[in-house]
Amino acid sequence: MDAIYPQHNAVIGFGWIKRGKEHPVQSNTGRQRLNINGAINVQSLGAEVRFDETIDAAFTIALFK
């Protein structure tokens, strides 16, 4: 079981840019939060997935049900 929060904009880790030079990276403005909570059902080996407004104890219990 795990919850994920996909990122909307790029995260710059590395690139081929000369030192001392600036290179702007375009990004979107604003974002809508996407919360995905899922688990593997060990009996059926299927994925149980929920898309909820937030991931907290109540929504995690709902996933187990």
Biopython code that builds the backbone (N, CA, C, O; Angstrom):
import numpy as np
from Bio.PDB.StructureBuilder import StructureBuilder

atoms = [
    (1, "MET", "N", (0.841, -1.172, 0.000)),
    (1, "MET", "CA", (0.000, 0.000, 0.000)),
    (1, "MET", "C", (0.882, 1.230, 0.000)),
    (1, "MET", "O", (1.916, 1.266, 0.667)),
    (2, "ASP", "N", (0.468, 2.237, -0.752)),
    (2, "ASP", "CA", (1.222, 3.481, -0.786)),
    (2, "ASP", "C", (0.333, 4.574, -1.366)),
    (2, "ASP", "O", (-0.617, 4.310, -2.103)),
    (3, "ALA", "N", (0.670, 5.791, -1.013)),
    (3, "ALA", "CA", (-0.025, 6.957, -1.568)),
    (3, "ALA", "C", (0.976, 7.741, -2.410)),
    (3, "ALA", "O", (2.155, 7.817, -2.064)),
    (4, "ILE", "N", (0.514, 8.319, -3.503)),
    (4, "ILE", "CA", (1.391, 9.135, -4.340)),
    (4, "ILE", "C", (0.726, 10.465, -4.639)),
    (4, "ILE", "O", (-0.498, 10.592, -4.605)),
    (5, "TYR", "N", (1.546, 11.440, -4.930)),
    (5, "TYR", "CA", (1.105, 12.790, -5.266)),
    (5, "TYR", "C", (1.898, 13.216, -6.500)),
    (5, "TYR", "O", (2.952, 13.838, -6.364)),
    (6, "PRO", "N", (1.410, 12.895, -7.703)),
    (6, "PRO", "CA", (2.172, 13.234, -8.916)),
    (6, "PRO", "C", (2.473, 14.730, -8.998)),
    (6, "PRO", "O", (1.647, 15.566, -8.630)),
    (7, "GLN", "N", (3.668, 15.048, -9.484)),
    (7, "GLN", "CA", (4.060, 16.451, -9.596)),
    (7, "GLN", "C", (3.561, 17.033, -10.901)),
    (7, "GLN", "O", (3.523, 16.367, -11.936)),
    (8, "HIS", "N", (3.184, 18.280, -10.819)),
    (8, "HIS", "CA", (2.612, 18.968, -11.971)),
    (8, "HIS", "C", (3.699, 19.647, -12.803)),
    (8, "HIS", "O", (3.620, 19.653, -14.032)),
    (9, "ASN", "N", (4.693, 20.207, -12.163)),
    (9, "ASN", "CA", (5.752, 20.938, -12.853)),
    (9, "ASN", "C", (7.064, 20.164, -12.818)),
    (9, "ASN", "O", (7.256, 19.273, -11.990)),
    (10, "ALA", "N", (7.936, 20.511, -13.706)),
    (10, "ALA", "CA", (9.228, 19.841, -13.795)),
    (10, "ALA", "C", (10.087, 20.126, -12.560)),
    (10, "ALA", "O", (10.018, 21.200, -11.963)),
    (11, "VAL", "N", (10.899, 19.124, -12.198)),
    (11, "VAL", "CA", (11.886, 19.291, -11.142)),
    (11, "VAL", "C", (13.252, 19.177, -11.817)),
    (11, "VAL", "O", (13.576, 18.144, -12.401)),
    (12, "ILE", "N", (14.039, 20.230, -11.736)),
    (12, "ILE", "CA", (15.326, 20.250, -12.410)),
    (12, "ILE", "C", (16.360, 19.535, -11.553)),
    (12, "ILE", "O", (16.654, 19.969, -10.439)),
    (13, "GLY", "N", (16.909, 18.447, -12.066)),
    (13, "GLY", "CA", (17.933, 17.697, -11.340)),
    (13, "GLY", "C", (19.317, 17.946, -11.908)),
    (13, "GLY", "O", (20.283, 18.080, -11.157)),
    (14, "PHE", "N", (19.421, 18.009, -13.223)),
    (14, "PHE", "CA", (20.694, 18.241, -13.885)),
    (14, "PHE", "C", (20.429, 18.652, -15.327)),
    (14, "PHE", "O", (19.301, 18.539, -15.807)),
    (15, "GLY", "N", (21.440, 19.118, -16.006)),
    (15, "GLY", "CA", (21.293, 19.508, -17.402)),
    (15, "GLY", "C", (22.620, 19.944, -17.989)),
    (15, "GLY", "O", (23.582, 20.170, -17.254)),
    (16, "TRP", "N", (22.681, 20.064, -19.297)),
    (16, "TRP", "CA", (23.889, 20.493, -19.990)),
    (16, "TRP", "C", (23.848, 22.008, -20.157)),
    (16, "TRP", "O", (23.525, 22.525, -21.226)),
    (17, "ILE", "N", (24.180, 22.702, -19.082)),
    (17, "ILE", "CA", (24.182, 24.160, -19.078)),
    (17, "ILE", "C", (25.544, 24.616, -18.569)),
    (17, "ILE", "O", (26.013, 24.130, -17.539)),
    (18, "LYS", "N", (26.194, 25.558, -19.289)),
    (18, "LYS", "CA", (27.494, 26.054, -18.844)),
    (18, "LYS", "C", (27.381, 26.708, -17.486)),
    (18, "LYS", "O", (26.397, 27.386, -17.190)),
    (19, "ARG", "N", (28.386, 26.504, -16.668)),
    (19, "ARG", "CA", (28.399, 27.150, -15.352)),
    (19, "ARG", "C", (28.369, 28.651, -15.514)),
    (19, "ARG", "O", (28.998, 29.216, -16.408)),
    (20, "GLY", "N", (27.614, 29.292, -14.616)),
    (20, "GLY", "CA", (27.510, 30.745, -14.660)),
    (20, "GLY", "C", (26.433, 31.251, -15.600)),
    (20, "GLY", "O", (26.124, 32.442, -15.596)),
    (21, "LYS", "N", (25.862, 30.381, -16.398)),
    (21, "LYS", "CA", (24.782, 30.764, -17.315)),
    (21, "LYS", "C", (23.437, 30.426, -16.679)),
    (21, "LYS", "O", (23.321, 29.453, -15.934)),
    (22, "GLU", "N", (22.434, 31.229, -16.974)),
    (22, "GLU", "CA", (21.085, 30.945, -16.510)),
    (22, "GLU", "C", (20.263, 30.403, -17.663)),
    (22, "GLU", "O", (20.379, 30.873, -18.795)),
    (23, "HIS", "N", (19.444, 29.427, -17.375)),
    (23, "HIS", "CA", (18.581, 28.825, -18.389)),
    (23, "HIS", "C", (17.182, 28.683, -17.797)),
    (23, "HIS", "O", (16.949, 27.788, -16.984)),
    (24, "PRO", "N", (16.243, 29.552, -18.190)),
    (24, "PRO", "CA", (14.895, 29.468, -17.617)),
    (24, "PRO", "C", (14.177, 28.202, -18.077)),
    (24, "PRO", "O", (14.351, 27.750, -19.209)),
    (25, "VAL", "N", (13.380, 27.648, -17.195)),
    (25, "VAL", "CA", (12.577, 26.463, -17.497)),
    (25, "VAL", "C", (11.120, 26.867, -17.394)),
    (25, "VAL", "O", (10.670, 27.343, -16.351)),
    (26, "GLN", "N", (10.383, 26.677, -18.478)),
    (26, "GLN", "CA", (8.965, 27.045, -18.472)),
    (26, "GLN", "C", (8.183, 26.075, -17.598)),
    (26, "GLN", "O", (8.471, 24.879, -17.555)),
    (27, "SER", "N", (7.202, 26.610, -16.912)),
    (27, "SER", "CA", (6.336, 25.773, -16.087)),
    (27, "SER", "C", (4.907, 26.295, -16.167)),
    (27, "SER", "O", (4.662, 27.426, -16.587)),
    (28, "ASN", "N", (3.987, 25.458, -15.761)),
    (28, "ASN", "CA", (2.580, 25.850, -15.739)),
    (28, "ASN", "C", (2.305, 26.688, -14.504)),
    (28, "ASN", "O", (3.038, 26.615, -13.518)),
    (29, "THR", "N", (1.267, 27.468, -14.559)),
    (29, "THR", "CA", (0.884, 28.240, -13.385)),
    (29, "THR", "C", (-0.171, 27.476, -12.618)),
    (29, "THR", "O", (-1.109, 26.938, -13.205)),
    (30, "GLY", "N", (-0.019, 27.429, -11.324)),
    (30, "GLY", "CA", (-0.997, 26.765, -10.466)),
    (30, "GLY", "C", (-1.103, 25.284, -10.744)),
    (30, "GLY", "O", (-0.527, 24.779, -11.708)),
    (31, "ARG", "N", (-1.837, 24.594, -9.903)),
    (31, "ARG", "CA", (-2.076, 23.176, -10.144)),
    (31, "ARG", "C", (-3.230, 22.690, -9.299)),
    (31, "ARG", "O", (-3.537, 23.268, -8.256)),
    (32, "GLN", "N", (-3.853, 21.652, -9.739)),
    (32, "GLN", "CA", (-4.896, 20.974, -8.985)),
    (32, "GLN", "C", (-4.234, 19.760, -8.342)),
    (32, "GLN", "O", (-3.596, 18.967, -9.034)),
    (33, "ARG", "N", (-4.379, 19.609, -7.042)),
    (33, "ARG", "CA", (-3.744, 18.504, -6.341)),
    (33, "ARG", "C", (-4.428, 17.194, -6.708)),
    (33, "ARG", "O", (-5.655, 17.112, -6.751)),
    (34, "LEU", "N", (-3.627, 16.181, -6.968)),
    (34, "LEU", "CA", (-4.126, 14.858, -7.302)),
    (34, "LEU", "C", (-3.578, 13.891, -6.257)),
    (34, "LEU", "O", (-2.363, 13.743, -6.128)),
    (35, "ASN", "N", (-4.459, 13.236, -5.515)),
    (35, "ASN", "CA", (-4.068, 12.299, -4.469)),
    (35, "ASN", "C", (-4.516, 10.900, -4.866)),
    (35, "ASN", "O", (-5.707, 10.651, -5.050)),
    (36, "ILE", "N", (-3.566, 9.999, -4.997)),
    (36, "ILE", "CA", (-3.866, 8.624, -5.384)),
    (36, "ILE", "C", (-3.394, 7.711, -4.261)),
    (36, "ILE", "O", (-2.229, 7.748, -3.863)),
    (37, "ASN", "N", (-4.309, 6.893, -3.756)),
    (37, "ASN", "CA", (-3.988, 5.942, -2.694)),
    (37, "ASN", "C", (-4.311, 4.560, -3.223)),
    (37, "ASN", "O", (-5.405, 4.349, -3.746)),
    (38, "GLY", "N", (-3.398, 3.614, -3.107)),
    (38, "GLY", "CA", (-3.645, 2.301, -3.672)),
    (38, "GLY", "C", (-2.975, 1.191, -2.899)),
    (38, "GLY", "O", (-2.067, 1.420, -2.101)),
    (39, "ALA", "N", (-3.442, -0.017, -3.152)),
    (39, "ALA", "CA", (-2.903, -1.213, -2.523)),
    (39, "ALA", "C", (-3.126, -2.398, -3.454)),
    (39, "ALA", "O", (-3.975, -2.350, -4.343)),
    (40, "ILE", "N", (-2.360, -3.454, -3.242)),
    (40, "ILE", "CA", (-2.541, -4.697, -3.984)),
    (40, "ILE", "C", (-3.411, -5.625, -3.142)),
    (40, "ILE", "O", (-3.120, -5.865, -1.970)),
    (41, "ASN", "N", (-4.470, -6.140, -3.739)),
    (41, "ASN", "CA", (-5.314, -7.126, -3.076)),
    (41, "ASN", "C", (-4.615, -8.477, -3.210)),
    (41, "ASN", "O", (-4.515, -9.012, -4.314)),
    (42, "VAL", "N", (-4.128, -9.037, -2.096)),
    (42, "VAL", "CA", (-3.338, -10.268, -2.168)),
    (42, "VAL", "C", (-4.184, -11.481, -2.535)),
    (42, "VAL", "O", (-3.636, -12.494, -2.971)),
    (43, "GLN", "N", (-5.496, -11.407, -2.371)),
    (43, "GLN", "CA", (-6.346, -12.542, -2.750)),
    (43, "GLN", "C", (-6.565, -12.596, -4.259)),
    (43, "GLN", "O", (-6.476, -13.660, -4.871)),
    (44, "SER", "N", (-6.854, -11.430, -4.854)),
    (44, "SER", "CA", (-7.133, -11.407, -6.298)),
    (44, "SER", "C", (-5.936, -10.937, -7.117)),
    (44, "SER", "O", (-5.940, -11.046, -8.343)),
    (45, "LEU", "N", (-4.904, -10.412, -6.440)),
    (45, "LEU", "CA", (-3.718, -9.816, -7.081)),
    (45, "LEU", "C", (-4.087, -8.627, -7.965)),
    (45, "LEU", "O", (-3.348, -8.266, -8.881)),
    (46, "GLY", "N", (-5.231, -8.032, -7.677)),
    (46, "GLY", "CA", (-5.660, -6.839, -8.406)),
    (46, "GLY", "C", (-5.303, -5.589, -7.625)),
    (46, "GLY", "O", (-5.049, -5.641, -6.422)),
    (47, "ALA", "N", (-5.289, -4.476, -8.321)),
    (47, "ALA", "CA", (-4.989, -3.191, -7.688)),
    (47, "ALA", "C", (-6.276, -2.547, -7.180)),
    (47, "ALA", "O", (-7.273, -2.477, -7.899)),
    (48, "GLU", "N", (-6.241, -2.087, -5.962)),
    (48, "GLU", "CA", (-7.339, -1.308, -5.385)),
    (48, "GLU", "C", (-6.847, 0.135, -5.336)),
    (48, "GLU", "O", (-5.879, 0.430, -4.635)),
    (49, "VAL", "N", (-7.494, 1.034, -6.067)),
    (49, "VAL", "CA", (-7.021, 2.407, -6.197)),
    (49, "VAL", "C", (-8.159, 3.371, -5.883)),
    (49, "VAL", "O", (-9.301, 3.164, -6.293)),
    (50, "ARG", "N", (-7.820, 4.433, -5.143)),
    (50, "ARG", "CA", (-8.787, 5.489, -4.828)),
    (50, "ARG", "C", (-8.179, 6.837, -5.178)),
    (50, "ARG", "O", (-6.988, 7.064, -4.965)),
    (51, "PHE", "N", (-8.992, 7.721, -5.709)),
    (51, "PHE", "CA", (-8.618, 9.105, -5.964)),
    (51, "PHE", "C", (-9.456, 9.946, -5.004)),
    (51, "PHE", "O", (-10.665, 10.084, -5.195)),
    (52, "ASP", "N", (-8.827, 10.504, -3.978)),
    (52, "ASP", "CA", (-9.553, 11.241, -2.951)),
    (52, "ASP", "C", (-9.064, 12.680, -2.864)),
    (52, "ASP", "O", (-8.008, 13.027, -3.392)),
    (53, "GLU", "N", (-9.857, 13.516, -2.182)),
    (53, "GLU", "CA", (-9.508, 14.933, -2.031)),
    (53, "GLU", "C", (-8.276, 15.132, -1.151)),
    (53, "GLU", "O", (-7.565, 16.128, -1.288)),
    (54, "THR", "N", (-8.027, 14.197, -0.259)),
    (54, "THR", "CA", (-6.841, 14.222, 0.587)),
    (54, "THR", "C", (-6.533, 12.789, 0.987)),
    (54, "THR", "O", (-7.363, 11.900, 0.798)),
    (55, "ILE", "N", (-5.365, 12.559, 1.530)),
    (55, "ILE", "CA", (-5.036, 11.226, 2.023)),
    (55, "ILE", "C", (-4.769, 11.357, 3.510)),
    (55, "ILE", "O", (-3.748, 11.897, 3.937)),
    (56, "ASP", "N", (-5.721, 10.847, 4.292)),
    (56, "ASP", "CA", (-5.584, 10.878, 5.744)),
    (56, "ASP", "C", (-6.106, 9.548, 6.286)),
    (56, "ASP", "O", (-6.378, 8.626, 5.517)),
    (57, "ALA", "N", (-6.243, 9.449, 7.599)),
    (57, "ALA", "CA", (-6.652, 8.194, 8.218)),
    (57, "ALA", "C", (-8.017, 7.727, 7.707)),
    (57, "ALA", "O", (-8.190, 6.542, 7.422)),
    (58, "ALA", "N", (-8.979, 8.629, 7.588)),
    (58, "ALA", "CA", (-10.328, 8.251, 7.164)),
    (58, "ALA", "C", (-10.333, 7.668, 5.749)),
    (58, "ALA", "O", (-11.000, 6.666, 5.494)),
    (59, "PHE", "N", (-9.597, 8.288, 4.834)),
    (59, "PHE", "CA", (-9.570, 7.792, 3.455)),
    (59, "PHE", "C", (-8.728, 6.514, 3.342)),
    (59, "PHE", "O", (-8.986, 5.686, 2.469)),
    (60, "THR", "N", (-7.741, 6.346, 4.204)),
    (60, "THR", "CA", (-6.959, 5.113, 4.211)),
    (60, "THR", "C", (-7.825, 3.948, 4.707)),
    (60, "THR", "O", (-7.755, 2.847, 4.161)),
    (61, "ILE", "N", (-8.634, 4.189, 5.735)),
    (61, "ILE", "CA", (-9.555, 3.157, 6.209)),
    (61, "ILE", "C", (-10.557, 2.816, 5.116)),
    (61, "ILE", "O", (-10.891, 1.645, 4.932)),
    (62, "ALA", "N", (-11.038, 3.810, 4.392)),
    (62, "ALA", "CA", (-11.973, 3.562, 3.278)),
    (62, "ALA", "C", (-11.322, 2.686, 2.215)),
    (62, "ALA", "O", (-11.999, 1.858, 1.605)),
    (63, "LEU", "N", (-10.026, 2.851, 1.981)),
    (63, "LEU", "CA", (-9.310, 2.017, 1.010)),
    (63, "LEU", "C", (-9.295, 0.570, 1.489)),
    (63, "LEU", "O", (-9.495, -0.342, 0.686)),
    (64, "PHE", "N", (-9.067, 0.343, 2.766)),
    (64, "PHE", "CA", (-9.048, -1.010, 3.291)),
    (64, "PHE", "C", (-10.411, -1.687, 3.172)),
    (64, "PHE", "O", (-10.482, -2.897, 2.957)),
    (65, "LYS", "N", (-11.486, -0.924, 3.308)),
    (65, "LYS", "CA", (-12.835, -1.501, 3.207)),
    (65, "LYS", "C", (-13.136, -1.898, 1.780)),
    (65, "LYS", "O", (-14.223, -2.401, 1.495)),
]
sb = StructureBuilder()
sb.init_structure("model")
sb.init_model(0)
sb.init_chain("A")
sb.init_seg("    ")
for serial, (resi, resn, name, xyz) in enumerate(atoms, 1):
    if name == "N":
        sb.init_residue(resn, " ", resi, " ")
    sb.init_atom(name, np.array(xyz, "f"), 0.0, 1.0, " ", f" {name:<3s}", serial, name[0])
structure = sb.get_structure()
